[in-house]
Amino acid sequence: MTAKRRSLFTRLSWCWLLLALPLLAHAQLRIEIVDGVEGAMPIAVVPFAWEADGPPPATAISDIISANLYRSGLFAPMEERDMIDRPSRPPEVRFGTWRLQRVDHLLIGRVTDSPDGFGQEIEYHLLDVHSGRVLLSRAQPVGPGDLRLGAHRVSDAVYEALIGIPGAFATRIAYVTVSDLGGEDELFELVVADADGFNPQAIVRNTQPILSPSWSPDGRQLAYVSFATGRSNVVVQDLYTGQNRTVSSDRGINGAPAFSPDGRYLAMSLSRTGSSEIWLLDLQTDRLQQLTNHWSINTEPAFSPDGRAIYFTSDRAGRPQVYAMNLDGTDVRRVTHEGRYNARATIGPDGQRLAVVHGDGNDFRIALHHRDSGQLRVLSNGPLDESPSFAPNGSMILYAARRGEQGILAAVSADGRVRQTLVASAADVREPAWSPLIR
């Protein structure tokens, strides 16, 4: 989208308007399950007993956990109204009752005040109904006001115990919303929310475009492209202190930032030497190194999970395809070959799977490329899907899509069997980025 030119008076007027708006208020994403897995695992998440001082939260912990497991597409949580018993400790469980109700696993628990008097503690137990074994028995401490986060962490533990890979319910997502302010004016907001769409917070807002958010590996910072000055700048924002710094503001292109897995480097697409090239910025020393040197367009860098390689998009063969190179810019090799257009790669945590935008003409979809086999499988329905971002556990791919005239987010499992849409009430939603796992 081309940044609109305005007079200084207009810019100052909008600045006052933005300062008057509360940064924390924002529309929550609504998640809709489109497709799940046939034969999903039956599980009962019994309402947790509330044994803490003060009233229980408006949304029960068991409801949050059930919703998380259901969203994964791999579980079929029992409706609370169908539960005959309400145990909160393992000795209270009558396994025969749950077997008759055709439940494979049972999650029970209670919420008590924390032993140190600070916040609460979620005690929970995951049981195998058929064998009677206790699979998990833990206590999850939560700070004041953090019961929802605690419920996400319990969900992660249950998911890992039953599926075998870490859950990603306690992670966050970043995305950009675009709202109509009337006339030709638009409001761009960089928003961070829980992975289930709750607790959205507008981190940055401006009447100029915001693009390409990218998470630091510790989840504390976001790098993004801002047009607040009238031209592109790469900015790094600290989500905890609110401080930010511009790390690239040369004339021309400053775009597509990506953090290295150790957080030391930021790869970017810059045109400071003429054509768009991949550059590497050392965030500790501010040393900038040019990695590519080619007449073509080279953009959209992404690090491999081990930090030894950088993938990027280039049209050096005539059409956009994904390439890889070593961290010092040597050994450039083409990665994708199937199809006329493959771009904006995001790398799965196993380093073998790449989610890309796969295009043909005016049709763009999200596809999964397997490095070992070279096979490419289309996962989304199109026709204007873009900006894929892997979940940090590799289970899902978040991306931007269109529903009629509205921009929305969508997610698809890496095997293509589970599909979701995430829709805001009014604004266009685009440019998603899934945060790393934070233990």
N, C-alpha and C positions, 0 to 999 in steps of 0.2 A: 504494500500500500504506500502511495506517495505521500510524504508529509506535506500538510497544507501550510502555505505561507500566510502569516497574519501580521497585522501591525503591532507595534510595541504596546500600544494602548490595549488592544485585544488580549495580548499575552498576559499583561498585568492584571486585567480584569478576571481572566480565568484563574490566575494564581490565587487571587483572593477567594474565589469561589471554592477552589480545591482545599484551601486551608480551613474553610468553614465546614467542610464535610468530615464526619468522624471516620478515621482510618480503619476502625475495627468493624464497622457495619458493612455487611455484604450478603448478597443472596446465597443461600446454601444450594449446593448441587443436589439434585434428586436422582438417585440411582434406580434404573429400571433393568431387571433381568430379562434379556431377550431369549437366550438359550442356556440351558444347563446340561449337566451330564445325565443321561438316562441311567437309572439304577444308582443314583447318588446314595451315599452312606447314611443310613438312618441313625439319628442321634437325638437324645433328649437332653436339653439344657434346662434343668429344673430351676425355678426361681430361687435365688440365693436368699438364705435367711438374713434378715437385717438385725444385727445385735450391737450396732454402734449407737452412740449418743446422737441425738438429733434426728430429724426426719430423713427417710430414704430419698434418693434422687428421683426426679420426675420420670426419667427413663431407667427402667430396671437394668442392672448389669446383665442379667440373663438375656434380656431382649437385645442388647448390643452384641453379645457373643453369638446369639442365634442368627442375627442379621449378618454378621461377619461371615460365619460359616456358610450360610445360604448364598451369599454373594460370590463365594469362591466357586460355586457350581458343583462342588464335590460332595456336599452334605445336604441331607434332607431333615432339618430339625423338626421335631414333633411340635404341634401346636400346644400351647399351654393348657387350653381348655380340655385337651384329650388326656392329660396326665392324671392318673388315679392317685398316685402317692406324691409327696413333696419332701423327700429326705434331704438333709443337709450334711450328714456325716455318713461314712461307709457302713457302720453297724446298723443304720436305719434302713438300708436298702433291701427290699424284697425282690431278688433277681427274677423269680418266677413271674411276678406281675409284669415286669418290663419285657420278659421274653414273650409273654402272651401278646404284648402290644408291638411285637416285631421291631424292637429297638436293638441295635448292635452295641451302642456305647451310651454311657450315661455320664453327664457332668453335673456335679452337685457342689454346694459350697455355702459359705456364709461370710458376712462382712462384719468385722469387729473393729473397735478402736485400736490403733497401733499401740504396741507395748510401750513405746517411748512417748506416747501422748501426742504425736505429731501426725495428723492424718488418720487414715484407716489401713486395714489389712484385709486382703481378699484371700481367704483360705478356700482352696478348691481341690476336688478329687475327680479324676477321670477313671471310669471303670469299664471293663469289658463285661457286657451283660452275659455273654454265653459262657465264659470261663469263670466269672466272678472275681477276676484279678483287678487289683488297683494298678492302673498304668501310670498315673501321675498323682502325687499328693504334695501340694506346695502351698506356700503363702506368698502372695504378691503385695508388697508394701506400696501404698499410694499416698502422695502428698495431698494436702487440702485442695479440694476442687479437681483432683485428677482421677476420679473414679472412671471416667470414660476411657482415659489412657490405660488405666489398670485393666479394664475389660478387654481392650485391644491386646494387651500383653498376655492375658489369659488365653485369648483366642489364638494368638501366635503359638503358644505352648501346646495347645490342643491340636492345632493344625500340624505342627512338626511331629508330635507323637504319633499321629495317625497317618500322615501322608509321607513323612520322612524327609521333608525339606522345611527350612524355617518359614514361618508365616510372615506376611508383610502388612498386617492390619494396623500395627502401631507406627507405620511410616506416614509420610505426608506427600502431598502432591502440590506442585506449583503450576499455575496456568495464567493466561492473560485473558481478561474480559474486555469487551468493547461495547460501550453503551452510547446511544444516540442522545446528544445534548440539544438537538434541535438545529435546523438548518444544515450546514455542512460540518458542524462541530461534533466531535466524538470524545469520549472519555475512555482512556486506556488505564487499566489497573492490573498490576502484578499481584496475584492472590496466592496465598498459601493456605491449604486446608488439610484436615485429616484425610486419610486415604478413603474414608467412607463419605467424604463430602461435608462433614460437620466442621464447625469452628473455622469458617473462612475468615481470613484477615487480609485486607488490602495493604500490602507492604509499600507499594509505590503507585502513585496515580498521576497522570499527566494527560494533556490534550494532544500530545504527540505520541507516535507509535512506540510500543514496547515489544521487543522480540526476543526469542531464543533463550529463555531462562535455563540455567544449568546449575545443578547442586554441587557443592563441595562435598568431599567424601565424609566429613564429620557432620554434615547436615546443618552447619551453622551459617553458611553463606550461600548466596545465589549470585551468579554472574549473569548478566543480561545485556541486551542492546537497547540503548535509549536514544531517542531523537529529541530529547528535551531542549537541546541547544539549536535545533534546526538541522542538524546533521548527525550521522550515526556515531555513537560512543559506546565503548564497552565499559560497563560499571560492575563493580563487585560490592554487594550489599551484605552487611552483617545483620542477621535476623535477630540477634539478641541485644546488641547495643544500638541498632538503628543507624550506625555509621556506614558510609559508603565512600568509595574512591573510584575515580575514573582511571582505568589502566590503559586505555588506548583511545585517542581522539584525533588522529591524523586526518587530513583531508582524504576524501574518498571512502572506501569501504572499511568499516570496523565492525566485524560481525562474527556470529557463530562461536561464542566462547564455550570451552569445555575444560573442566578440571581434570588433572591427572589423578590416578587412584591414591597417591600419597598426599595430594593437596598442594604440592610445591609448584606445579606448573599450570599454566593456562594456555591451551592451544586456541588460536583464533584465525579467522580469515581476514587478511589486511591487503589493501592495494597500495601501500606506501611506495612500492617500486614500479607501479604501473598496473600490471594485471593482478587479479585476485590470487594470493598465495597463502599457504599455511605457515604461520609463525608460531613460535613457542616463547612464552614469557615466563621467566623465573620470578615467581612472586616474592622470593626472599631477597634477591639481588636487583630486580628490575631489569635484568639482562634479557634482551630480545634477540631471538635467533630465527632466521629465515630457513624453513625446511624444504619447501618446493621452489623450483625455478623453471617455470614453463609458461608458454604463451597462453595456455588455456585457462579456464575458470577453475580454481581449486578452492574448495570451501567445505563447510560442515565437518570439521574434524571431530573424532571420537576416539578415546583411548581404549586399548585392550585392557581387560581386567588386571593383567599383570604389569601394566604400565610400560611394556617394552615396544609396543607398536601403536601407530596412530592410523586410523581409517579416515578416509575423506572422500568427498565427491569431486570428480573431475570429468570434463568433457574432452579430454585430450585425444580420445579415440573417435570423436565426432559427436557422441551423445553422452549424457551424464551416466556414469557408472561409478561403483565404489572401488577404491584402491586402498592399499595399505603400504606403510613404509616403516622403517625403524625409527626410533625416537630421535636419531640424529639426521633424519631425512634420506638415508641411504636405502637401497634395495626396494625401490618402488615397484609394486606388483598389482596387477588387476585382480580383483576379487570376484565381482559379479560379471556374468557373461550372458545369462538368460534374459531376453527381453530388450527392448529399445531404451528403457529408462529405469535406472535404479539409483536412488539417492537417499540422503539423510539417514545414514546407518546408525542404529543404536545396538550396542553389543550386549548379549546376554552374559550373565555371571560365569557361565561355563567357558566363555571365549570362543565357542564353536558355532553359536547361532547369532545371526545378524537379522534384525528387523529393519526393513527398508521400505521406502516409498517406491512402488513398482508401477510404472506408467506405460500407457499405450495410447497415443493420441490425446484425447481429453479425459481419459479414464485413469484415475490414480487410486491405487489400493495399497494396503499394508501387506507385505509378504515376508516370509521367513526364509532366509538363506542359510543352508547348512554348509559349513566350510569343508567338512570331510568329504561329503558326497557331491558338493556343488549344486545340489538340488534346491529349487526355489518353489515355495508353496504359498499361494495367495490365501490370506486369512480373512480379509475384510470385504465388504460388499461394494465399496465405492459410492459414487463415482469421484468424489473429491476428498479422499482421505490423505492425511499428512501428519508430520511431526510424531513419529512413533517414539515411545519411551518404555523400556523394559522395566517391569517390577524388579526390585532388587533380589528377589528369590527366583527370578526367571519364569514364574508361572503365568504371568499375564503381560500383555502389551497395551499400554495406554496410548491413544492417538486422537487427533482432531478430525472431526467429520462434519457433515452438513445434514440437517433435517429441515427440508424445505429451504427457507431463506435464513434459518438460524444456524450459527455455528455451535456445535456441541462437542463434548468429549465422548469417546467410546473406548471400550476395552474388550480384548479378545484373548482367550487363553492361548498359550503357545502351541497347543495341539488343535486349535480352532473349534473346540467343542463348546466352550463357554463364552457367551457374549453379553455385554452390558452397555447401557448408555448412561451418561451423566449429563443432566440437562439443568441449566440455570433458568430462572423464571423469565427473564427478559433478555439479558445481555448475550451477545455472541461470546462463545468460549473457544479459545484456541491455544496453541503453543504449550502443550502439557509437558511436564517433567516430573518423574517419580523420584522421590528422595532415596538415599541409601538406607540400608538397615542400620539402625542405631541400637546397639545392645546396652 
